[in-house]
Amino acid sequence: MYYKEQYLDELYELTHRHDDDKNFVDYEKDILNRTLSPKLFENDRMFNFLGRLQRLLAILFDNVNIIKNFKNYNVDKYYYKHKN
Amino acid sequence: MNLTEISFSRVKSEIELYLKQEYSKSNILFTPASPYGQILLVMENLYQLSMLFLKNSIKQFDLSEANALNGRVIRNAAIYVGHIPSRNISATGTIKFTVKTSSDLESDLPGGRITFNNRTALKNKTNGLEYSLNLGTDSLTYKVNPSSQFFISIIQGKWERITFTSNGEQNQTFQVNLRNNQKDIENFNYEVTVNGEYWTVKKHLYDLLPDEKACIVRTGFNGGIDVIFGNGGFGAIPTLASPIEINYLVSDGSSGSIFRRTPNDWTFTDLPIDGFGGTIEPTKIFDLSIFTDINFGADRENLNFTKNILPIVSNNFVIGLPQQYAYQIKRLGIFSHVNAYTDDNGVVYIVATPNIKLFKNTNSDYFNVDIAAFELDDYEKTKIDQYLRAGGNIQLTKRYVITSPRLSYYIINLFIITYSDASDDSVRSQIYDKISEYFLNFNRLDRVPKSDLVSQISSIKEIHSVEINFISRKNEDFHKQALLQQQNRASNVNNTFTTTETVNPDPDYNPLIYTGLDPILGDIIFEPNEIPIVRGGWYDRNNTYFSNNLDDGGLKSVNIIKKGTIDVKFRQTI
């Protein structure tokens, strides 16, 4: 989330238009979908609530990533596509 | 309140307690089975995992921590000092295609020719791993007749591709890594294209010329590879929004080596093309066999090796000193013992012993592995040569010679005192195991201290005390030769029929000389071009035979002499 927010949407789109690296955990979109029962998402109110909660969790992970990337000078400070 | 007491689970349990007190149904509404309970539980776990990760990440900054044996920590520290940890190296070899006697070429192969594309994928049936054809050109076409046979190089691994987009900035870097821990991006096989044009891969930023279409590829901090582009002055900058495509070989390392020659052990995942442009299943027409061993597969550098190798890292990629030759070869991981030394003319002699563990099957041990496993054949020497030329810049005017080590035979005599509850068979097999393990992981360069083996064998709990001595074949041969000469001279004297004449001893012979052994400490001593091996099959100076078979009743390569027992009640338990 932090990574994308550094750029204007158009610029981000331009500089990532050919990217096909999809083999990572996209926690901003997926983390609660993958860990909670799908039944919970059938309730509209809950669906909206969990969507907002997911963003908060994504911020938590983004902050952890800063430390994770601290020693790695080859990636952006907010790089989030770690594989392991 | 102490700040360390604030934890997510404590806050959560306090909220639960509060809710329980406020609402009488709290036990039903807020259990993990309820929606809110489940959300809270998941949040708690994710939060805890983040905290754990954070703690672990912070510990990475301190190498003196016990946790510093963490692979990522060591590897990253090594990358910082300029070492590029090696990744998996794929096994390579050649397979032979021979037309099956049962095939009818006219109907089975339309057009009478077959075209293979480079990187055609095939699978080995026995180990289930993927291999790729390595043609060195885009495609190869063969005219086929009933007596045709041809040879194609293959490399273990599967080619994959990933695309990034340039942001037009200086020194752009892109990380390519895999989620599978067993596999790795191959050490040498990758290529980079920008806007569909191949860019040269170089080793260092300072190797790049101004605006040269070239980039650098290094082992990445998170595994895999990092591709680094230049800044204009050193290497061109890919233009904004241009696609950057990286092709790489995903390798399984040492498990890709095949030492058996099972015929027709392959299936083609990608199919070649016949003379009329249709696809064809080659296994229906051809018998496939392994022509040259598919070998030299190696796993990524192991952790201890990375730690040990750091002092002799060559940052400038030049191979000049003998240690640097040894460094380049050791990092392959397929040699258990590498020694490099130089003579007066500056020629570097490289003595390498293949890692016997890779050649022996799981049931055999050091004592029954084939003696040929200790030696390099010509094919292996050629491969080392190719590897050295690919791995660094060999200093001009430097000559090197790759040789197998000379085997220096030894017998081990072990004197032991066991505890009274020990079974002789169990003790014997444990001793054989320890010695086997020690020599399979052998990493000494000039001496085998007795203490190494004493400490190994002392760790067997049935053994109270142990003493070891070695018999060196070189030493025995030396003294045997002298004794023989003396006997010859004596028989010559006897032939003269002059009974008064006595035989003078050879003035050059010193009976106190020890070759291959330390006369004081009793350690094994060996030259840089030698490797000690514990094997029988020879006679000592008194014509006593040491058998090669550990199951023999007489003297053999390891002789265990029991000097007594100690009552088990005296065993130290602390």
Chai-1 contact restraints between the chains, C-beta under 6 A:
chainA,res_idxA,chainB,res_idxB,connection_type,confidence,min_distance_angstrom,max_distance_angstrom,comment,restraint_id
A,L14,B,A241,contact,1.0,0.0,6.0,A-B,restraint_1
A,T15,B,T165,contact,1.0,0.0,6.0,A-B,restraint_2
A,T15,B,N167,contact,1.0,0.0,6.0,A-B,restraint_3
A,H16,B,T165,contact,1.0,0.0,6.0,A-B,restraint_4
A,R17,B,T165,contact,1.0,0.0,6.0,A-B,restraint_5
A,H18,B,T163,contact,1.0,0.0,6.0,A-B,restraint_6
A,H18,B,T165,contact,1.0,0.0,6.0,A-B,restraint_7
A,H18,B,P243,contact,1.0,0.0,6.0,A-B,restraint_8
A,D19,B,F164,contact,1.0,0.0,6.0,A-B,restraint_9
A,D19,B,T165,contact,1.0,0.0,6.0,A-B,restraint_10
A,D20,B,T163,contact,1.0,0.0,6.0,A-B,restraint_11
A,D21,B,I162,contact,1.0,0.0,6.0,A-B,restraint_12
A,T35,B,V42,contact,1.0,0.0,6.0,A-B,restraint_13
A,L36,B,V42,contact,1.0,0.0,6.0,A-B,restraint_14
A,L40,B,P35,contact,1.0,0.0,6.0,A-B,restraint_15
A,L60,B,S50,contact,1.0,0.0,6.0,A-B,restraint_16
A,V64,B,S50,contact,1.0,0.0,6.0,A-B,restraint_17
A,V64,B,F53,contact,1.0,0.0,6.0,A-B,restraint_18
A,V64,B,L54,contact,1.0,0.0,6.0,A-B,restraint_19
A,I67,B,S57,contact,1.0,0.0,6.0,A-B,restraint_20
A,K68,B,S57,contact,1.0,0.0,6.0,A-B,restraint_21
A,K71,B,N76,contact,1.0,0.0,6.0,A-B,restraint_22
A,N72,B,F221,contact,1.0,0.0,6.0,A-B,restraint_23
A,N74,B,T173,contact,1.0,0.0,6.0,A-B,restraint_24
A,N74,B,D226,contact,1.0,0.0,6.0,A-B,restraint_25
A,V75,B,Q175,contact,1.0,0.0,6.0,A-B,restraint_26
A,K83,B,N177,contact,1.0,0.0,6.0,A-B,restraint_27
A,K83,B,R179,contact,1.0,0.0,6.0,A-B,restraint_28
